[in-house]
Amino acid sequence: MSASGKAESAGTVGGAGSACLLPVGFDLAAQWKAEAIDGSTADAGGASPADEDMAALLRQGPVSLVCEIDAKPAGHLGFLRVFTGEAGKKHTDARAVLEAFVTAQDGARKARYSAFEAGGLAGAEVEYLATSELLDETKQESAFAVVTPDGPVVVHLGGADTAEHQDMFPAFELARKTLHTA
């Protein structure tokens, strides 16, 4: 991160040849490392119960986790997580997708939504608080969503605690500001 508090761009994710093939692309902050998540190991005979359990773990509302961008190499404890959903008439409104995403998170409250535009895409953004039962602690979280012809995309920033979230927020802003269709 630069002295101005803005994340420095160090590559992109989303397009062909990147770590995660997504319907959108965006810039990665310096030293953040992207990795595709593959929860589908079904054979030609169909999904096994274990595969269905894994898919359920990766699902939040109408979207499923497909890419994690790890902040540890940059010295932070947290991830930008990218979720995608199926294309269709059911998922045509970015705010509705984002509201379903937040509602599906246990302990989420005090959500504040706003609209944004980037790279020709109109989207919705949210800041909210999430309480972890395990840690008995409330922390800040952020996410944004867009709907593409290939389905909805949600990018989520968590973090170990609110201070860590705030330290990583410039990488989240960089992703949102550089967002474009892939």
ROTIKOL-610248 format. One record per residue (C-alpha): residue in one letter; z, x, y. Coordinates in steps of 0.001 Angstrom, whole numbers, plus 500000, padded with zeros to 6 digits. Layout:
BEGIN
REC aa     pz     px     py
REC  A      Z      X      Y
...
END
This chain:
BEGIN
REC aa     pz     px     py
REC  M 500000 500000 500000
REC  S 499192 501255 503476
REC  A 501729 501768 506251
REC  S 500534 498488 507801
REC  G 501854 496505 504807
REC  K 498354 495696 503575
REC  A 497243 496519 500063
REC  E 494475 499077 499755
REC  S 491563 497994 497582
REC  A 490920 500070 494480
REC  G 488258 498267 492476
REC  T 487607 494706 491432
REC  V 488310 492383 488547
REC  G 486393 489378 487282
REC  G 482784 490460 487032
REC  A 480819 491960 484187
REC  G 482164 495381 483255
REC  S 485659 494714 484600
REC  A 488786 494488 482448
REC  C 488771 490661 482666
REC  L 485644 488525 482702
REC  L 486442 485580 485015
REC  P 484568 482829 486901
REC  V 485735 484574 490105
REC  G 486141 488156 491200
REC  F 488541 489795 493641
REC  D 489748 493202 494760
REC  L 492641 494922 493000
REC  A 495360 496769 494881
REC  A 495577 500506 494321
REC  Q 497105 501470 490951
REC  W 497351 497880 489657
REC  K 495898 497662 486125
REC  A 494115 494610 484729
REC  E 494130 493664 481056
REC  A 492487 490699 479348
REC  I 494758 488378 477366
REC  D 493317 486988 474140
REC  G 495448 484364 472442
REC  S 492655 483093 470226
REC  T 492421 484718 466823
REC  A 491052 481718 464938
REC  D 488570 482305 462177
REC  A 485541 480140 461451
REC  G 487794 477683 459606
REC  G 489624 476675 462788
REC  A 492833 477546 464546
REC  S 495886 478289 462479
REC  P 499304 476907 463493
REC  A 500255 480392 464732
REC  D 497134 480459 466943
REC  E 498012 477030 468339
REC  D 501565 478229 469062
REC  M 500196 481285 470877
REC  A 497779 479130 472894
REC  A 500668 476837 473876
REC  L 502688 479842 475095
REC  L 499783 480996 477250
REC  R 499184 477533 478741
REC  Q 500704 476251 481991
REC  G 499582 472793 483028
REC  P 495778 472526 482900
REC  V 495144 476284 482641
REC  S 495711 479166 480201
REC  L 496548 482810 480832
REC  V 493476 485033 480446
REC  C 494262 488159 482498
REC  E 497354 490113 483558
REC  I 497239 492605 486388
REC  D 500241 494898 486002
REC  A 502028 496258 489079
REC  K 504142 498827 487173
REC  P 501669 501699 487754
REC  A 502078 500980 491502
REC  G 505881 501089 491203
REC  H 506665 497353 491056
REC  L 508051 495013 488392
REC  G 505647 492114 488182
REC  F 502156 490849 487583
REC  L 499314 488983 489111
REC  R 498409 486566 486330
REC  V 495053 484815 486175
REC  F 494759 481453 484419
REC  T 491561 479516 483757
REC  G 490817 475997 482550
REC  E 487929 474024 481159
REC  A 485153 472783 483411
REC  G 484856 469050 483800
REC  K 485464 466032 485949
REC  K 489182 466180 485183
REC  H 489641 469454 487111
REC  T 487671 469111 490337
REC  D 490440 469409 492939
REC  A 492119 472792 493496
REC  R 495312 471302 494905
REC  A 495690 468887 491963
REC  V 495239 471804 489537
REC  L 497821 473835 491454
REC  E 500288 470944 491589
REC  A 499977 470487 487796
REC  F 500457 474256 487337
REC  V 503667 474300 489419
REC  T 505000 471093 487834
REC  A 504566 472654 484380
REC  Q 506839 475575 485313
REC  D 510468 474923 484434
REC  G 512762 475327 487424
REC  A 510010 475168 490077
REC  R 510980 473467 493335
REC  K 510430 473413 497096
REC  A 506661 473857 496781
REC  R 504756 474222 500068
REC  Y 500985 473790 499741
REC  S 498210 474828 502118
REC  A 494426 475106 502016
REC  F 492337 478269 502354
REC  E 488725 479428 502170
REC  A 487408 482750 500912
REC  G 484038 483933 499681
REC  G 482530 480468 500028
REC  L 485294 478914 497895
REC  A 487723 476279 499125
REC  G 491119 476473 497508
REC  A 494781 475600 497633
REC  E 497749 477939 497898
REC  V 501424 477356 497163
REC  E 504720 479112 497778
REC  Y 507707 477849 495814
REC  L 511056 478750 494348
REC  A 511623 479109 490622
REC  T 514997 479229 488929
REC  S 515294 481159 485705
REC  E 517853 479684 483314
REC  L 518014 483011 481489
REC  L 518906 485007 484617
REC  D 520517 482104 486512
REC  E 518667 483319 489579
REC  T 516218 481692 491986
REC  K 513220 483675 493175
REC  Q 510120 483198 495279
REC  E 506711 482765 493615
REC  S 503168 482211 494911
REC  A 499873 481018 493480
REC  F 496424 479959 494586
REC  A 493747 477917 492872
REC  V 490025 477289 493192
REC  V 487658 475191 491143
REC  T 484372 476775 490059
REC  P 481461 475331 488059
REC  D 483029 477120 485057
REC  G 486420 475462 485606
REC  P 489602 475948 487599
REC  V 491167 479346 488251
REC  V 494809 479930 489216
REC  V 496100 483328 490354
REC  H 499906 483580 490215
REC  L 502308 486201 491579
REC  G 505816 486298 490180
REC  G 508022 489356 490159
REC  A 511460 490346 488933
REC  D 513129 488835 492020
REC  T 512288 487704 495548
REC  A 512434 491232 496981
REC  E 509973 492472 494346
REC  H 507737 489451 494996
REC  Q 507663 490217 498715
REC  D 506852 493890 498032
REC  M 503896 492831 495842
REC  F 502683 490040 498144
REC  P 500083 492247 499920
REC  A 498253 492644 496566
REC  F 498253 488837 496205
REC  E 496859 488447 499739
REC  L 494167 491034 498986
REC  A 493101 489051 495913
REC  R 492962 485773 497872
REC  K 491113 487220 500862
REC  T 488468 488973 498727
REC  L 487979 486088 496274
REC  H 484351 485245 495422
REC  T 482392 483736 492536
REC  A 481675 486293 489857
END
